[in-house]
Amino acid sequence: MALLLWLGVAGGLLAQGAEPRRVALVIGNARYVQVPALGNAVNDARLIADRLEGLGFEVMFRTDLTRRGFLDTMTEFRETVDGADMGLFFFAGHGVQLRGTNYLLPTDVEPGNTDFLNAEAIDLDTVTRILNEGAQVSMVFLDACRNNPFEATRGSDPDTRGLARVAAQRNTLISFAAAPGEVALDRVAGSDFQNSPFTTALARHLGTPGDPISRTMIKVRRDVLDLTGGRQVPWENSSLVEELVLTKDPTAPPAETGALDAEFWDLIGESGSVDLLERFLERFPDSSFAPEAEARLRRARAARETAQAEPTEAELRAFYAEPVPPVILQRFWDCDSCPEMVEIEGSELIYGTPDTVVRAQYDERPALRLSVGQRPIAVAVTETSQGQFDAFVRDTGHDWPEACLITAGDDALPSMGSRKDVPQTRTFPSLRQLDDAKAMPTG
């Protein structure tokens, strides 16, 4: 933590010598043709564009873009943001998610099958990739999950509600008007605001002198909670590696630079972190410590490559060797129709899909060999069926959310989901845990 704080101070000092180049693309889409139009999206974009110009950004301001217009604008923005110190993207309009991918909707989107969203809409990953490739620091603000625009045209689709959680690339901030999977308000009912709650708060606090962006977003979150009566909570994901202040506080005393490379090197200590060593060489290429840093960086990269190397056949056999047999304590049934359970202690298990299995779901690797530990656990002797689980719920009075169904995925592996096109028979396998169900409220 001390090292990260120091990095923030050093970054600010080193940037004082020259004015950073800041580039922003601001888009407001309101006049949708085949899905519900939005009242405040263009007003929101204009308010943010004005605010950013006041903060010294080169601003590209666009409204009511069709897909063709959106793509042309992104091509232009790619050229404009190239080499910038900071790149910023703001979008006000309709946004949806599909299977964890976020899409920004152009005004000519057609309310057809959501499986064609990749052809009809703009993938958010495309936007972040352009920013990350062009600018040293990237910021994304999305006032784009206002409602599900397909509800009014073909019925509610829970898979497209709100926007999905995303991972920020290095030195990137991604901010959403509402939490993942939730919708944001275009306006506050009963108010005369011409802007959404999120944009109102963002324009009010963005660039407050002396405030790092993390403090700005806390203020935005508080304002939105207040404006919406607690119904909407902005959320962000950040991988910023230094403290980011858009406007310096003119009243703050100047900091003393000192021997920055020596201080950084002392804080690194004996660390073999590739990221920290790269960061040091990026900041201080002419430092007297640079030769040693380069040597340590070569060793760190080689060690990381070795750690990431494919396991040998012998290593795989050892990893997936037969586990230590458990001690069986007792057998029991939770109800007459429930599966037989056995309480075991002191065993090992493989958690995840082995590397010897070619096909696996994205979250099943890497496999881990785990010890059960000293506390006993209970497992079903045979695979639990839907009927047995339903009997447990009925006989014990515990409830389970209706959306938690078991479906067969494309790769024939069981998966959690809410699809109802797969027959949910009483003999169909269930992955729901009895202990999880016991934790549910009765009723």
Disulfide bonds with the S-S distance in Angstrom:
Cys335-Cys338 1.99
